[in-house]
Amino acid sequence: MFKTLRSISILVTGLTIISSASAANATALYFERVLVRTSSEATCYRFANDVARILQFQNIRSNRLEVAGEKNGAYVSITCIGRGQTNAMAVVMVASPTFEVARQVGFEAANKLKGITNID
């Protein structure tokens, strides 16, 4: 049941991006999923907020389903999926007027997420 609800949440987030992209006249959508160095979904979201700040996203906003912002004219959304005792997964979704920008911003955010380590 929980996995089904999580899948629905991810779908809703993706649809939100697509509807936001339509309003911004985006023609490209880029997705990338990465394993992060924590099993905690909450820590993954903290990492996503760190990435948004480090990469200087504009208009950063976060809620329980995503961390989002804008960079280089692209809308970026990062969502996290906790997977029990295994590493959490982050999905980076980028909508942009060009695929080159979407891929560059998405790749940069995904690589930064992969490299963050939780130090307790």
DRENTORKOL-3810 file (N, C-alpha, C; in nm, 4 decimals):
REM DRENTORKOL-3810
@n.u->0.0829; n.v->-0.1191; n.w->0.0000; ca.u->0.0000; ca.v->0.0000; ca.w->0.0000; c.u->0.0873; c.v->0.1253; c.w->0.0000
@n.u->0.1921; n.v->0.1269; n.w->0.0869; ca.u->0.2782; ca.v->0.2449; ca.w->0.0952; c.u->0.3506; c.v->0.2695; c.w->-0.0371
@n.u->0.3971; n.v->0.1605; n.w->-0.1020; ca.u->0.4660; ca.v->0.1763; ca.w->-0.2298; c.u->0.3715; c.v->0.2324; c.w->-0.3348
@n.u->0.2452; n.v->0.1900; n.w->-0.3327; ca.u->0.1462; ca.v->0.2408; ca.w->-0.4272; c.u->0.1234; c.v->0.3898; c.w->-0.4045
@n.u->0.1108; n.v->0.4314; n.w->-0.2797; ca.u->0.0922; ca.v->0.5737; ca.w->-0.2499; c.u->0.2135; c.v->0.6546; c.w->-0.2927
@n.u->0.3336; n.v->0.5995; n.w->-0.2716; ca.u->0.4566; ca.v->0.6688; ca.w->-0.3103; c.u->0.4614; c.v->0.6829; c.w->-0.4623
@n.u->0.4240; n.v->0.5779; n.w->-0.5344; ca.u->0.4229; ca.v->0.5829; ca.w->-0.6807; c.u->0.3248; c.v->0.6885; c.w->-0.7297
@n.u->0.2092; n.v->0.6970; n.w->-0.6657; ca.u->0.1104; ca.v->0.7982; ca.w->-0.7022; c.u->0.1664; c.v->0.9377; c.w->-0.6753
@n.u->0.2359; n.v->0.9545; n.w->-0.5635; ca.u->0.2955; ca.v->1.0841; ca.w->-0.5300; c.u->0.3973; c.v->1.1263; c.w->-0.6351
@n.u->0.4791; n.v->1.0318; n.w->-0.6803; ca.u->0.5789; ca.v->1.0628; ca.w->-0.7819; c.u->0.5107; c.v->1.1006; c.w->-0.9127
@n.u->0.4061; n.v->1.0278; n.w->-0.9488; ca.u->0.3319; ca.v->1.0587; ca.w->-1.0698; c.u->0.2726; c.v->1.1987; c.w->-1.0628
@n.u->0.2142; n.v->1.2344; n.w->-0.9496; ca.u->0.1560; ca.v->1.3675; ca.w->-0.9322; c.u->0.2643; c.v->1.4741; c.w->-0.9451
@n.u->0.3815; n.v->1.4503; n.w->-0.8850; ca.u->0.4921; ca.v->1.5458; ca.w->-0.8959; c.u->0.5336; c.v->1.5624; c.w->-1.0416
@n.u->0.5453; n.v->1.4513; n.w->-1.1138; ca.u->0.5817; ca.v->1.4571; ca.w->-1.2544; c.u->0.4791; c.v->1.5332; c.w->-1.3366
@n.u->0.3514; n.v->1.5091; n.w->-1.3102; ca.u->0.2456; ca.v->1.5797; ca.w->-1.3819; c.u->0.2458; c.v->1.7280; c.w->-1.3489
@n.u->0.2789; n.v->1.7616; n.w->-1.2245; ca.u->0.2890; ca.v->1.9016; ca.w->-1.1851; c.u->0.3985; c.v->1.9702; c.w->-1.2652
@n.u->0.5108; n.v->1.9003; n.w->-1.2813; ca.u->0.6206; ca.v->1.9572; ca.w->-1.3601; c.u->0.5768; c.v->1.9784; c.w->-1.5037
@n.u->0.5099; n.v->1.8797; n.w->-1.5598; ca.u->0.4662; ca.v->1.8910; ca.w->-1.6983; c.u->0.3691; c.v->2.0075; c.w->-1.7145
@n.u->0.2754; n.v->2.0234; n.w->-1.6202; ca.u->0.1813; ca.v->2.1348; ca.w->-1.6305; c.u->0.2524; c.v->2.2677; c.w->-1.6114
@n.u->0.3523; n.v->2.2731; n.w->-1.5215; ca.u->0.4318; ca.v->2.3951; ca.w->-1.5038; c.u->0.5128; c.v->2.4229; c.w->-1.6290
@n.u->0.5646; n.v->2.3170; n.w->-1.6904; ca.u->0.6438; ca.v->2.3331; ca.w->-1.8119; c.u->0.5587; c.v->2.3909; c.w->-1.9240
@n.u->0.4333; n.v->2.3483; n.w->-1.9344; ca.u->0.3459; ca.v->2.4008; ca.w->-2.0389; c.u->0.3267; c.v->2.5504; c.w->-2.0225
@n.u->0.3114; n.v->2.5937; n.w->-1.8984; ca.u->0.2927; ca.v->2.7365; ca.w->-1.8729; c.u->0.4186; c.v->2.8148; c.w->-1.9095
@n.u->0.5347; n.v->2.7526; n.w->-1.8979; ca.u->0.6606; ca.v->2.8200; ca.w->-1.9274; c.u->0.7066; c.v->2.7935; c.w->-2.0707
@n.u->0.6238; n.v->2.7278; n.w->-2.1506; ca.u->0.6570; ca.v->2.6941; ca.w->-2.2881; c.u->0.7803; c.v->2.6053; c.w->-2.2995
@n.u->0.7985; n.v->2.5152; n.w->-2.2070; ca.u->0.9107; ca.v->2.4224; ca.w->-2.2133; c.u->0.8844; c.v->2.3187; c.w->-2.3215
@n.u->0.9918; n.v->2.2803; n.w->-2.3886; ca.u->0.9790; ca.v->2.1785; ca.w->-2.4915; c.u->1.0593; c.v->2.0537; c.w->-2.4593
@n.u->1.1333; n.v->2.0563; n.w->-2.3487; ca.u->1.2178; ca.v->1.9424; ca.w->-2.3130; c.u->1.1956; c.v->1.9036; c.w->-2.1673
@n.u->1.1950; n.v->1.7732; n.w->-2.1443; ca.u->1.1811; ca.v->1.7203; ca.w->-2.0094; c.u->1.2900; c.v->1.6158; c.w->-1.9883
@n.u->1.3686; n.v->1.6319; n.w->-1.8829; ca.u->1.4801; ca.v->1.5416; ca.w->-1.8547; c.u->1.4598; c.v->1.4811; c.w->-1.7166
@n.u->1.4747; n.v->1.3495; n.w->-1.7059; ca.u->1.4647; ca.v->1.2777; ca.w->-1.5787; c.u->1.5963; c.v->1.2060; c.w->-1.5527
@n.u->1.6368; n.v->1.2006; n.w->-1.4286; ca.u->1.7493; ca.v->1.1161; ca.w->-1.3890; c.u->1.7247; c.v->1.0678; c.w->-1.2471
@n.u->1.7512; n.v->0.9396; n.w->-1.2219; ca.u->1.7373; ca.v->0.8868; ca.w->-1.0866; c.u->1.8749; c.v->0.8472; c.w->-1.0358
@n.u->1.8969; n.v->0.8733; n.w->-0.9077; ca.u->2.0261; ca.v->0.8421; ca.w->-0.8469; c.u->2.0041; c.v->0.7853; c.w->-0.7073
@n.u->2.0942; n.v->0.6973; n.w->-0.6679; ca.u->2.0958; ca.v->0.6506; ca.w->-0.5296; c.u->2.1752; c.v->0.7514; c.w->-0.4487
@n.u->2.1245; n.v->0.7867; n.w->-0.3323; ca.u->2.1939; ca.v->0.8808; ca.w->-0.2454; c.u->2.2575; c.v->0.8043; c.w->-0.1299
@n.u->2.3488; n.v->0.8685; n.w->-0.0609; ca.u->2.4260; ca.v->0.8012; ca.w->0.0433; c.u->2.3584; c.v->0.8065; c.w->0.1799
@n.u->2.2323; n.v->0.7666; n.w->0.1810; ca.u->2.1565; ca.v->0.7537; ca.w->0.3048; c.u->2.0368; c.v->0.6632; c.w->0.2766
@n.u->1.9875; n.v->0.5981; n.w->0.3796; ca.u->1.8642; ca.v->0.5209; ca.w->0.3631; c.u->1.7425; c.v->0.6013; c.w->0.4076
@n.u->1.7653; n.v->0.7190; n.w->0.4623; ca.u->1.6584; ca.v->0.8031; ca.w->0.5159; c.u->1.6009; c.v->0.8960; c.w->0.4087
@n.u->1.4705; n.v->0.8887; n.w->0.3892; ca.u->1.4046; ca.v->0.9792; ca.w->0.2952; c.u->1.4181; c.v->1.1246; c.w->0.3414
@n.u->1.4045; n.v->1.1478; n.w->0.4706; ca.u->1.4161; ca.v->1.2847; ca.w->0.5234; c.u->1.5554; c.v->1.3417; c.w->0.4977
@n.u->1.6581; n.v->1.2597; n.w->0.5156; ca.u->1.7948; ca.v->1.3058; ca.w->0.4898; c.u->1.8147; c.v->1.3312; c.w->0.3410
@n.u->1.7552; n.v->1.2490; n.w->0.2569; ca.u->1.7619; ca.v->1.2704; ca.w->0.1123; c.u->1.7039; c.v->1.4075; c.w->0.0762
@n.u->1.5908; n.v->1.4434; n.w->0.1359; ca.u->1.5329; ca.v->1.5755; ca.w->0.1108; c.u->1.6250; c.v->1.6867; c.w->0.1614
@n.u->1.6931; n.v->1.6621; n.w->0.2715; ca.u->1.7901; ca.v->1.7599; ca.w->0.3213; c.u->1.9034; c.v->1.7764; c.w->0.2195
@n.u->1.9505; n.v->1.6638; n.w->0.1635; ca.u->2.0517; ca.v->1.6693; ca.w->0.0582; c.u->2.0000; c.v->1.7487; c.w->-0.0620
@n.u->1.8751; n.v->1.7259; n.w->-0.1002; ca.u->1.8161; ca.v->1.7964; ca.w->-0.2149; c.u->1.8125; c.v->1.9475; c.w->-0.1888
@n.u->1.7769; n.v->1.9875; n.w->-0.0671; ca.u->1.7796; ca.v->2.1297; ca.w->-0.0319; c.u->1.9211; c.v->2.1849; c.w->-0.0398
@n.u->2.0191; n.v->2.1057; n.w->0.0064; ca.u->2.1595; ca.v->2.1483; ca.w->-0.0022; c.u->2.2016; c.v->2.1687; c.w->-0.1474
@n.u->2.1621; n.v->2.0753; n.w->-0.2348; ca.u->2.1960; ca.v->2.0862; ca.w->-0.3768; c.u->2.1341; c.v->2.2120; c.w->-0.4363
@n.u->2.0089; n.v->2.2384; n.w->-0.4062; ca.u->1.9426; ca.v->2.3585; ca.w->-0.4580; c.u->2.0160; c.v->2.4845; c.w->-0.4136
@n.u->2.0598; n.v->2.4869; n.w->-0.2898; ca.u->2.1325; ca.v->2.6035; ca.w->-0.2377; c.u->2.2718; c.v->2.6138; c.w->-0.3001
@n.u->2.3457; n.v->2.5019; n.w->-0.3036; ca.u->2.4830; ca.v->2.5010; ca.w->-0.3564; c.u->2.4848; c.v->2.5397; c.w->-0.5049
@n.u->2.3898; n.v->2.4880; n.w->-0.5807; ca.u->2.3846; ca.v->2.5179; ca.w->-0.7238; c.u->2.3113; c.v->2.6482; c.w->-0.7543
@n.u->2.2740; n.v->2.7203; n.w->-0.6506; ca.u->2.2138; ca.v->2.8528; ca.w->-0.6606; c.u->2.0844; c.v->2.8532; c.w->-0.7423
@n.u->1.9960; n.v->2.7564; n.w->-0.7118; ca.u->1.8625; ca.v->2.7590; ca.w->-0.7712; c.u->1.7943; c.v->2.8871; c.w->-0.7261
@n.u->1.7078; n.v->2.9398; n.w->-0.8082; ca.u->1.6269; ca.v->3.0561; ca.w->-0.7748; c.u->1.4881; c.v->3.0086; c.w->-0.7329
@n.u->1.4193; n.v->3.0884; n.w->-0.6529; ca.u->1.2810; ca.v->3.0579; ca.w->-0.6100; c.u->1.2685; c.v->2.9167; c.w->-0.5527
@n.u->1.3596; n.v->2.8810; n.w->-0.4643; ca.u->1.3587; ca.v->2.7477; ca.w->-0.4044; c.u->1.2356; c.v->2.7322; c.w->-0.3164
@n.u->1.1688; n.v->2.6181; n.w->-0.3323; ca.u->1.0559; ca.v->2.5850; ca.w->-0.2465; c.u->1.0600; c.v->2.4354; c.w->-0.2201
@n.u->1.0116; n.v->2.3994; n.w->-0.1042; ca.u->1.0096; ca.v->2.2565; ca.w->-0.0715; c.u->0.8832; c.v->2.2236; c.w->0.0061
@n.u->0.8404; n.v->2.1000; n.w->-0.0124; ca.u->0.7273; ca.v->2.0474; ca.w->0.0619; c.u->0.7554; c.v->1.8995; c.w->0.0863
@n.u->0.6577; n.v->1.8237; n.w->0.1283; ca.u->0.6860; ca.v->1.6837; ca.w->0.1615; c.u->0.7020; c.v->1.5943; c.w->0.0396
@n.u->0.6830; n.v->1.6488; n.w->-0.0817; ca.u->0.6988; ca.v->1.5691; ca.w->-0.2030; c.u->0.8155; c.v->1.6106; c.w->-0.2920
@n.u->0.8671; n.v->1.7317; n.w->-0.2732; ca.u->0.9733; ca.v->1.7772; ca.w->-0.3622; c.u->1.0499; c.v->1.8952; c.w->-0.3054
@n.u->1.1689; n.v->1.9140; n.w->-0.3625; ca.u->1.2443; ca.v->2.0378; ca.w->-0.3497; c.u->1.2530; c.v->2.0896; c.w->-0.4924
@n.u->1.2142; n.v->2.2144; n.w->-0.5145; ca.u->1.2075; ca.v->2.2663; ca.w->-0.6514; c.u->1.2658; c.v->2.4063; c.w->-0.6580
@n.u->1.3054; n.v->2.4437; n.w->-0.7780; ca.u->1.3579; ca.v->2.5764; ca.w->-0.8022; c.u->1.3848; c.v->2.5945; c.w->-0.9500
@n.u->1.4501; n.v->2.7038; n.w->-0.9828; ca.u->1.4799; ca.v->2.7355; ca.w->-1.1218; c.u->1.6283; c.v->2.7615; c.w->-1.1370
@n.u->1.6819; n.v->2.7153; n.w->-1.2493; ca.u->1.8226; ca.v->2.7396; ca.w->-1.2803; c.u->1.8380; c.v->2.7471; c.w->-1.4317
@n.u->1.9054; n.v->2.8500; n.w->-1.4790; ca.u->1.9312; ca.v->2.8689; ca.w->-1.6227; c.u->1.8043; c.v->2.8611; c.w->-1.7062
@n.u->1.6942; n.v->2.9137; n.w->-1.6545; ca.u->1.5687; ca.v->2.9132; ca.w->-1.7282; c.u->1.4930; c.v->2.7816; c.w->-1.7240
@n.u->1.5417; n.v->2.6864; n.w->-1.6450; ca.u->1.4778; ca.v->2.5544; ca.w->-1.6344; c.u->1.4099; c.v->2.5413; c.w->-1.4984
@n.u->1.3004; n.v->2.4668; n.w->-1.4956; ca.u->1.2322; ca.v->2.4333; ca.w->-1.3706; c.u->1.2855; c.v->2.2976; c.w->-1.3261
@n.u->1.3343; n.v->2.2900; n.w->-1.2020; ca.u->1.3947; ca.v->2.1676; ca.w->-1.1494; c.u->1.3141; c.v->2.1195; c.w->-1.0296
@n.u->1.2830; n.v->1.9895; n.w->-1.0277; ca.u->1.2145; ca.v->1.9281; ca.w->-0.9151; c.u->1.2919; c.v->1.8034; c.w->-0.8740
@n.u->1.3164; n.v->1.7902; n.w->-0.7449; ca.u->1.3841; ca.v->1.6721; ca.w->-0.6914; c.u->1.2922; c.v->1.6087; c.w->-0.5890
@n.u->1.2636; n.v->1.4812; n.w->-0.6072; ca.u->1.1843; ca.v->1.4071; ca.w->-0.5101; c.u->1.2665; c.v->1.2900; c.w->-0.4585
@n.u->1.2364; n.v->1.2444; n.w->-0.3392; ca.u->1.3112; ca.v->1.1363; ca.w->-0.2761; c.u->1.2185; c.v->1.0199; c.w->-0.2426
@n.u->1.2742; n.v->0.9004; n.w->-0.2520; ca.u->1.1995; ca.v->0.7786; ca.w->-0.2225; c.u->1.2803; c.v->0.6957; c.w->-0.1246
@n.u->1.2283; n.v->0.6809; n.w->-0.0018; ca.u->1.2914; ca.v->0.5939; ca.w->0.0962; c.u->1.2641; c.v->0.4492; c.w->0.0599
@n.u->1.3644; n.v->0.3622; n.w->0.0789; ca.u->1.3489; ca.v->0.2226; ca.w->0.0394; c.u->1.3900; c.v->0.1283; c.w->0.1513
@n.u->1.3510; n.v->0.1616; n.w->0.2728; ca.u->1.3824; ca.v->0.0741; ca.w->0.3865; c.u->1.5286; c.v->0.0810; c.w->0.4232
@n.u->1.5933; n.v->-0.0342; n.w->0.4282; ca.u->1.7330; ca.v->-0.0401; ca.w->0.4706; c.u->1.8332; c.v->-0.0145; c.w->0.3579
@n.u->1.7851; n.v->-0.0049; n.w->0.2339; ca.u->1.8761; ca.v->0.0243; ca.w->0.1227; c.u->1.8813; c.v->0.1740; c.w->0.0995
@n.u->1.9737; n.v->0.2168; n.w->0.0165; ca.u->1.9881; ca.v->0.3596; ca.w->-0.0089; c.u->1.8599; c.v->0.4188; c.w->-0.0662
@n.u->1.8292; n.v->0.5394; n.w->-0.0218; ca.u->1.7154; ca.v->0.6125; ca.w->-0.0774; c.u->1.7472; c.v->0.6496; c.w->-0.2219
@n.u->1.6429; n.v->0.6778; n.w->-0.2974; ca.u->1.6586; ca.v->0.7161; ca.w->-0.4372; c.u->1.6041; c.v->0.8569; c.w->-0.4550
@n.u->1.6764; n.v->0.9363; n.w->-0.5312; ca.u->1.6290; ca.v->1.0695; ca.w->-0.5679; c.u->1.5984; c.v->1.0689; c.w->-0.7168
@n.u->1.4908; n.v->1.1361; n.w->-0.7539; ca.u->1.4563; ca.v->1.1534; ca.w->-0.8943; c.u->1.4636; c.v->1.3029; c.w->-0.9232
@n.u->1.5491; n.v->1.3378; n.w->-1.0189; ca.u->1.5667; ca.v->1.4766; ca.w->-1.0605; c.u->1.4907; c.v->1.4938; c.w->-1.1916
@n.u->1.3996; n.v->1.5897; n.w->-1.1949; ca.u->1.3189; ca.v->1.6158; ca.w->-1.3146; c.u->1.3374; c.v->1.7618; c.w->-1.3538
@n.u->1.3654; n.v->1.7852; n.w->-1.4808; ca.u->1.3923; ca.v->1.9212; ca.w->-1.5280; c.u->1.3115; c.v->1.9493; c.w->-1.6534
@n.u->1.2398; n.v->2.0605; n.w->-1.6542; ca.u->1.1671; ca.v->2.1077; ca.w->-1.7719; c.u->1.2325; c.v->2.2364; c.w->-1.8195
@n.u->1.2598; n.v->2.2427; n.w->-1.9498; ca.u->1.3340; ca.v->2.3563; ca.w->-2.0039; c.u->1.2952; c.v->2.3813; c.w->-2.1496
@n.u->1.3185; n.v->2.5017; n.w->-2.1995; ca.u->1.2921; ca.v->2.5276; ca.w->-2.3410; c.u->1.3798; c.v->2.4436; c.w->-2.4352
@n.u->1.5000; n.v->2.4032; n.w->-2.3897; ca.u->1.5871; ca.v->2.3212; ca.w->-2.4743; c.u->1.6329; c.v->2.1977; c.w->-2.3973
@n.u->1.6518; n.v->2.0896; n.w->-2.4710; ca.u->1.6976; ca.v->1.9670; ca.w->-2.4067; c.u->1.8398; c.v->1.9815; c.w->-2.3531
@n.u->1.9238; n.v->2.0583; n.w->-2.4214; ca.u->2.0612; ca.v->2.0762; ca.w->-2.3757; c.u->2.0656; c.v->2.1368; c.w->-2.2358
@n.u->1.9845; n.v->2.2385; n.w->-2.2128; ca.u->1.9787; ca.v->2.3015; ca.w->-2.0806; c.u->1.9206; c.v->2.2045; c.w->-1.9781
@n.u->1.8119; n.v->2.1360; n.w->-2.0143; ca.u->1.7499; ca.v->2.0402; ca.w->-1.9218; c.u->1.8491; c.v->1.9329; c.w->-1.8814
@n.u->1.9208; n.v->1.8767; n.w->-1.9777; ca.u->2.0177; ca.v->1.7710; ca.w->-1.9482; c.u->2.1328; c.v->1.8240; c.w->-1.8632
@n.u->2.1838; n.v->1.9408; n.w->-1.8963; ca.u->2.2973; ca.v->1.9974; ca.w->-1.8214; c.u->2.2594; c.v->2.0249; c.w->-1.6768
@n.u->2.1454; n.v->2.0868; n.w->-1.6546; ca.u->2.1011; ca.v->2.1187; ca.w->-1.5183; c.u->2.0672; c.v->1.9910; c.w->-1.4417
@n.u->1.9975; n.v->1.8984; n.w->-1.5060; ca.u->1.9623; ca.v->1.7722; ca.w->-1.4406; c.u->2.0836; c.v->1.6893; c.w->-1.4049
@n.u->2.1780; n.v->1.6803; n.w->-1.4969; ca.u->2.3003; ca.v->1.6042; ca.w->-1.4730; c.u->2.3805; c.v->1.6657; c.w->-1.3587
@n.u->2.3913; n.v->1.7979; n.w->-1.3575; ca.u->2.4652; ca.v->1.8676; ca.w->-1.2524; c.u->2.4019; c.v->1.8419; c.w->-1.1148
@n.u->2.2699; n.v->1.8525; n.w->-1.1068; ca.u->2.2004; ca.v->1.8295; ca.w->-0.9795; c.u->2.2137; c.v->1.6838; c.w->-0.9356
@n.u->2.1974; n.v->1.5895; n.w->-1.0279; ca.u->2.2083; ca.v->1.4475; ca.w->-0.9938; c.u->2.3486; c.v->1.4127; c.w->-0.9452
@n.u->2.4510; n.v->1.4631; n.w->-1.0141; ca.u->2.5883; ca.v->1.4351; ca.w->-0.9711; c.u->2.6180; c.v->1.4926; c.w->-0.8340
@n.u->2.5674; n.v->1.6116; n.w->-0.8087; ca.u->2.5894; ca.v->1.6739; ca.w->-0.6771; c.u->2.5196; c.v->1.5917; c.w->-0.5683
@n.u->2.3988; n.v->1.5443; n.w->-0.5963; ca.u->2.3260; ca.v->1.4603; ca.w->-0.4991; c.u->2.4024; c.v->1.3322; c.w->-0.4687
@n.u->2.4572; n.v->1.2685; n.w->-0.5717; ca.u->2.5325; ca.v->1.1440; ca.w->-0.5538; c.u->2.6549; c.v->1.1628; c.w->-0.4643
@n.u->2.7114; n.v->1.2821; n.w->-0.4668; ca.u->2.8351; ca.v->1.3048; ca.w->-0.3943; c.u->2.8217; c.v->1.3486; c.w->-0.2507
@n.u->2.7020; n.v->1.3806; n.w->-0.2066; ca.u->2.6844; ca.v->1.4297; ca.w->-0.0691; c.u->2.6850; c.v->1.3119; c.w->0.0276
@n.u->2.7596; n.v->1.3277; n.w->0.1350; ca.u->2.7683; ca.v->1.2256; ca.w->0.2389; c.u->2.7175; c.v->1.2833; c.w->0.3700
@n.u->2.6392; n.v->1.2054; n.w->0.4418; ca.u->2.5866; ca.v->1.2460; ca.w->0.5716; c.u->2.6935; c.v->1.2232; c.w->0.6782
@n.u->2.7324; n.v->1.3268; n.w->0.7490; ca.u->2.8299; ca.v->1.3142; ca.w->0.8564; c.u->2.7591; c.v->1.3406; c.w->0.9882
@n.u->2.7508; n.v->1.2378; n.w->1.0720; ca.u->2.6835; ca.v->1.2528; ca.w->1.2017; c.u->2.7810; c.v->1.2862; c.w->1.3112
END
